[in-house]
Amino acid sequence: MKDIENREDVVKLVDTFYDNVLADEQLAPVFGPSAHHWEQHIVRVYNFWENWLFQTGSYTGGMMWVHMERHATHPLTTELFERWLAYWITCTDALFAGKNAEFVKSKALEIGQILNAKLNG
């Protein structure tokens, strides 16, 4: 199995992840932004991960405020964070293996812990 090597691989991972998340009845209400924001959201997610992996400069801005805003109407509990992370890890493991795959899993854990701490105190 190959490692995450380029933007196309990032897109494949993110799309697979969201296919799973949006099919999950507990996570879909939290992570399913309205249809008119979806394209903007998904491109930002692609850019976020591409930038972390390959330092492309394709992602600018912060992510915390969006999650805090969403949390106000659809709370992202610690249990839901754990489900989110499990999907990310299983999708990554199903598609890729290598240094970059390990990096995105550890970075997702780190981000999840920070978000969870800020949102759920």
DAWO-V879470 format. One record per backbone hydrogen bond with DSSP energy under -0.5 kcal/mol. CO is the residue of the C=O (numbers start at 1). NH is the residue of the N-H. If there is no record, write none. Layout:
{{CO	NH} {CO	NH}}
//
This chain:
{{2	97} {3	5} {6	10} {7	11} {8	12} {9	13} {10	14} {11	15} {12	16} {13	17} {14	18} {15	19} {16	20} {17	21} {18	22} {19	23} {20	24} {21	24} {23	25} {24	28} {27	30} {27	31} {28	32} {31	33} {34	37} {34	38} {35	38} {35	39} {37	41} {38	42} {39	43} {40	44} {41	45} {42	46} {43	47} {44	48} {45	49} {46	50} {47	51} {48	52} {49	53} {50	54} {51	55} {63	67} {64	68} {65	69} {66	70} {67	71} {68	72} {69	73} {70	73} {70	74} {75	77} {77	81} {78	82} {79	83} {80	84} {81	85} {82	86} {83	87} {84	88} {85	89} {86	90} {87	91} {88	92} {89	93} {90	94} {91	95} {92	95} {92	96} {98	102} {99	103} {100	104} {101	105} {102	106} {103	107} {104	108} {105	109} {106	110} {107	111} {108	112} {109	113} {110	114} {111	115} {112	116} {113	117} {114	118} {115	119} {116	120} {117	121}}
//
